[in-house]
């Protein structure tokens, strides 16, 4: 679910501190240049079981010494929701990290591996452009769907009981200067598929205990855009006056699953409130009940220090924090906040901070 214009610890598993209780295994152990380790049957699978540094370097056209553990800022919230839902998110980077959310400049490339256990039956193929991809290949005995395009490369499949995806994103794909410029057609996807062999071969025979990563308690009750999310207060704060508005609840639990983000959101109960004002534009608010720990995890991610900065919001109380994306478009910059125990991600063409402060005012 990427309705807020932002597409989830290290190596890199975005583990929410609220779910730190559970296993004594070390799922965020760093990969090495050796082959992926074979975990003991009682251990949770870790990022180091899925890819070695040599594998990552080969996929990202770099040397192993150039690989660092990092979350791409544009994908950080989606990965946080995935891990909140009990999934595993691993990612690595080469080049200088993405400096701003949504920024395509630089020389960076990221490889991510995402797993959501128990979601194989919800699996849907990744998109290639505006339609689901129909390109398939057999990888480690699993029929996987592949996609290539301006957003990068992707391999996705139901593997055992899990939904598994590997993806590459890189700067310069819509212009020039990508580190993959001049690479023979199909080679990047072939390298990603080779990496997927190890991941699939590790996940497919894994026990439920090996895939039982910590998770937040899922939302109970309906997804409702009232209370702190009341339409009238938000529209008034944005000074929409007599403009015609529509306010829509987007709940992945109430619609077909279209991608892995939808599946994770449905699992944990994340939903969105979308406000459209005729003559103005859209405001999108992602809501994760009992997801307050997400904001601290965002602030702790590699590459996020450059992409986010703290912001003080009117009405916030001690213990409540907010981060705004460092972007050049001012009020349009996405903003993330907690009110009580709820995490919000706000994107608004007419002022994300105004919307955030309206949520606080209506909650109090």
C-alpha positions in Angstrom: 0.0 0.0 0.0 1.8 3.1 -1.2 -0.9 5.7 -1.0 1.1 8.2 1.0 3.7 8.7 -1.7 6.6 6.9 0.1 6.9 3.9 -1.6 10.1 -0.2 7.3 17.6 -2.4 12.6 20.2 -3.5 10.6 21.5 -5.8 7.9 18.8 -4.7 7.4 15.9 -6.1 9.4 13.6 -3.3 10.6 12.6 -4.9 14.0 10.1 -2.8 16.0 11.2 -2.3 19.6 7.7 -3.1 20.8 8.1 -6.6 19.5 11.6 -7.2 20.8 10.3 -9.9 23.1 10.2 -13.3 21.6 13.3 -15.1 20.3 16.9 -14.9 21.5 18.0 -15.6 17.9 19.9 -12.8 16.1 17.9 -12.2 12.9 19.8 -9.0 12.1 23.3 -10.6 12.0 25.4 -9.1 9.2 26.1 -11.2 6.1 29.7 -12.2 5.4 31.6 -12.8 2.3 31.2 -16.5 2.8 28.2 -18.5 1.6 25.0 -17.9 3.5 24.9 -19.8 6.7 22.6 -22.8 7.4 20.5 -21.9 10.5 19.8 -24.4 13.2 16.2 -25.7 12.9 15.1 -23.7 16.0 16.6 -20.4 14.9 14.7 -17.6 13.1 15.9 -17.1 9.6 18.1 -14.0 9.3 19.3 -11.8 6.5 22.6 -13.6 6.6 20.9 -16.8 5.7 19.4 -15.3 2.6 22.4 -13.5 0.9 26.1 -13.2 1.4 28.0 -10.0 0.7 29.5 -11.6 -2.4 26.0 -12.3 -3.6 24.8 -8.8 -2.9 27.9 -7.3 -4.6 27.3 -9.4 -7.7 23.7 -8.3 -8.0 24.6 -4.6 -7.5 27.7 -4.6 -9.8 30.1 -3.7 -7.1 32.9 -5.1 -4.9 31.9 -6.8 -1.5 33.8 -4.0 0.3 31.5 -1.4 -1.3 28.3 -3.0 0.1 26.7 -1.5 3.2 23.5 -2.4 5.1 21.0 0.3 4.5 17.3 1.0 3.9 16.3 3.2 1.0 14.5 6.2 2.4 11.7 6.0 -0.2 10.9 2.4 1.0 11.5 2.8 4.7 7.9 3.1 5.8 6.7 0.2 3.7 9.5 -2.0 5.2 8.5 -0.9 8.7 4.9 -2.0 8.0 6.2 -5.3 6.7 8.1 -6.0 9.9 5.3 -4.8 12.1 3.2 -7.5 10.4 5.7 -10.2 11.3 7.8 -10.1 8.1 11.5 -9.9 7.5 13.0 -7.0 5.5 16.7 -7.1 4.5 18.4 -4.5 2.3 21.8 -3.4 1.2 23.3 -0.5 -0.7 26.2 0.5 -2.9 27.1 4.1 -3.8 26.1 7.2 -1.9 22.7 6.7 -0.2 19.5 8.3 -1.5 19.6 11.8 0.0 15.8 12.6 0.0 12.6 10.6 -0.2 11.6 10.3 -3.9 15.0 11.6 -5.1 16.4 9.9 -8.2 19.8 11.6 -8.2 23.1 10.1 -7.1 24.9 6.9 -7.8 23.1 4.5 -5.4 21.6 1.1 -5.9 19.7 -0.9 -3.3 18.9 -4.6 -3.1 16.1 -5.7 -0.8 14.7 -9.1 0.2 11.2 -9.1 1.8 9.4 -12.0 3.2 5.9 -12.2 4.7 5.2 -15.7 6.2 1.8 -17.2 5.8 0.9 -15.0 2.9 1.5 -17.3 -0.1 -2.2 -17.6 -0.7 -2.5 -13.8 -1.0 0.4 -13.6 -3.5 -0.1 -11.4 -6.6 2.4 -10.8 -9.4 4.4 -7.6 -9.4 3.5 -4.9 -11.9 5.4 -4.2 -15.1 4.3 -0.7 -15.9 0.5 -0.4 -15.5 -0.3 -4.1 -15.5 0.8 -7.2 -13.6 3.8 -8.8 -15.2 3.3 -12.0 -17.1 7.0 -12.9 -17.3 7.9 -16.0 -15.4 10.9 -18.2 -14.8 11.5 -21.2 -12.6 13.9 -20.5 -9.8 15.0 -23.2 -7.3 11.9 -25.2 -8.4 9.6 -22.3 -7.8 7.6 -20.5 -10.5 8.4 -16.9 -10.0 7.3 -13.7 -11.7 9.8 -11.2 -12.9 9.4 -7.5 -13.8 11.8 -4.9 -15.2 11.2 -1.2 -15.8 11.8 2.4 -14.8 11.4 1.5 -11.1 14.0 -1.3 -11.3 13.9 -5.1 -11.3 11.8 -7.5 -9.2 11.5 -11.2 -8.6 8.4 -12.4 -6.7 6.8 -15.7 -5.8 4.9 -17.7 -3.2 7.6 -19.8 -1.6 6.4 -22.5 0.7 3.8 -20.6 2.9 5.5 -17.2 2.4 5.3 -14.3 0.0 8.9 -13.6 -1.1 10.2 -10.7 -3.1 13.6 -9.5 -4.2 14.1 -6.1 -5.8 16.7 -3.8 -7.1 16.2 0.0 -7.3 18.8 2.4 -8.6 19.3 6.1 -9.4 19.5 7.2 -13.0 17.1 4.6 -14.4 14.8 7.3 -16.0 17.7 9.4 -17.2 21.4 8.6 -17.4 24.1 7.7 -15.0 22.8 4.5 -13.6 25.5 2.1 -12.5 23.8 -0.4 -14.7 24.2 1.7 -17.9 25.8 -0.5 -20.6 24.9 -3.7 -18.9 23.7 -6.3 -21.5 19.9 -6.6 -21.7 18.6 -9.1 -19.1 21.8 -9.4 -17.1 20.7 -7.5 -14.1 17.5 -9.5 -13.9 19.5 -12.7 -14.3 21.8 -11.8 -11.4 18.7 -11.0 -9.3 17.2 -14.4 -10.2 20.5 -16.0 -9.2 20.3 -14.4 -5.7 16.7 -15.5 -5.5 17.8 -19.1 -5.8 19.5 -19.0 -2.4 16.6 -17.1 -0.8 14.0 -19.4 -2.2 16.0 -22.5 -1.3 16.3 -21.3 2.3 12.7 -20.2 2.8 10.9 -23.1 1.1 11.9 -25.8 3.6 11.9 -23.5 6.7 9.7 -24.4 9.6 7.0 -22.1 11.0 9.3 -21.4 13.9 12.0 -20.2 11.6 9.6 -17.7 10.1 8.0 -16.5 13.3 9.6 -13.1 13.4 8.2 -10.6 16.1 5.1 -8.7 15.1 2.9 -6.0 16.5 -0.6 -7.0 17.7 -2.9 -6.6 14.6 -5.6 -3.9 14.7 -8.9 -4.9 16.1 -12.1 -3.3 14.9 -12.9 -1.3 11.8 -10.7 1.1 9.8 -12.4 4.4 10.4 -11.4 8.0 9.5 -13.0 9.8 12.4 -11.9 11.2 15.7 -8.5 12.6 15.1 -8.9 11.8 11.5 -12.3 13.6 11.1 -12.7 15.1 7.6 -14.2 18.4 8.7 -11.3 19.4 10.9 -8.6 18.5 8.4 -10.4 20.3 5.5 -10.9 23.4 7.7 -7.2 23.4 8.7 -6.3 23.2 5.0 -8.6 26.1 4.3 -10.6 24.4 1.7 -13.6 26.6 2.3 -16.6 25.5 0.2 -14.6 23.2 -2.0 -16.2 19.9 -2.8 -14.4 17.1 -1.0 -14.4 13.3 -0.9 -13.0 11.3 2.0 -12.2 7.6 1.4 -11.1 4.9 3.8 -8.6 2.6 2.1 -8.5 -0.7 4.0 -6.5 -3.5 2.4 -8.5 -6.0 4.5 -11.6 -4.9 2.5 -10.2 -5.2 -1.0 -8.2 -7.6 -3.1 -4.5 -7.8 -2.3 -2.5 -6.1 -5.1 1.0 -6.2 -3.8 3.2 -7.2 -0.8 2.6 -3.8 0.9 -1.2 -4.5 0.8 -0.7 -7.9 2.3 1.5 -6.6 5.1 -0.9 -3.7 5.8 -3.9 -6.1 5.9 -2.0 -8.4 8.3 -1.1 -5.6 10.8 -4.3 -3.6 10.2 -2.7 -0.5 8.6 -5.1 1.6 6.6 -5.2 5.0 4.8 -7.5 8.0 4.8 -7.6 9.8 1.4 -9.0 13.3 1.2 -9.6 14.9 -2.2 -10.6 18.6 -2.6 -11.7 19.8 -6.0 -9.5 22.5 -7.2 -6.8 21.6 -4.6 -5.4 18.1 -4.5 -5.0 15.0 -2.5 -4.1 14.4 1.2 -3.1 10.8 2.2 -2.8 9.6 5.8 -1.4 6.2 6.6 -2.5 4.9 10.0 -0.9 2.2 12.1 -2.6 1.7 15.4 -0.2 0.7 18.2 2.6 1.4 15.8 4.3 4.2 17.8 7.6 2.4 17.8 7.9 2.8 14.0 9.0 6.4 14.2 12.1 5.6 16.4 13.0 2.8 14.0 12.8 5.2 11.0 15.1 7.6 12.8 17.6 4.9 13.4 17.8 3.5 9.9 21.0 4.0 7.9 20.5 6.7 5.2 17.5 8.2 7.0 19.5 10.8 9.0 20.0 12.6 5.7 16.4 12.1 4.5 14.5 13.1 7.7 14.7 15.8 10.3 12.8 16.3 13.6 10.0 18.8 13.5 8.0 20.3 16.4 4.2 20.1 16.0 1.7 22.3 17.8 -0.2 20.2 20.4 2.3 17.4 20.7 3.1 16.2 24.2 6.2 14.7 25.8 7.0 11.4 24.3 5.4 12.2 21.0 7.8 12.9 18.1 7.6 13.8 14.5 9.9 13.7 11.5 9.6 15.6 8.2 11.3 14.6 4.9 14.1 16.9 3.8 12.8 17.9 0.4 12.7 21.1 -1.6 9.0 21.2 -2.0 8.3 22.5 1.5 4.7 21.8 2.6 4.5 18.8 0.3 7.3 17.0 2.2 6.0 13.8 3.8 5.7 13.9 7.5 5.7 11.1 10.1 4.3 11.4 13.6 3.0 9.6 16.6 -0.1 10.6 18.6 -0.5 8.4 21.6 0.4 5.0 20.4 -0.6 5.6 16.8 1.8 6.1 13.9 0.8 8.4 11.0 2.5 9.1 7.7 1.0 12.2 6.1 1.4 13.4 2.5 -0.4 16.5 1.3 0.0 18.9 -1.6 -1.5 21.6 0.6 0.6 21.1 3.8 1.5 17.9 5.6 2.3 19.8 8.8 -1.1 21.5 8.8 -2.7 18.1 8.5 -0.6 16.6 11.2 -1.4 19.4 13.7 -5.1 19.0 12.8 -4.9 15.3 13.7 -3.3 16.2 17.0 -5.9 18.9 17.8 -8.8 16.6 17.0 -7.3 13.7 19.0 -6.9 15.9 22.1 
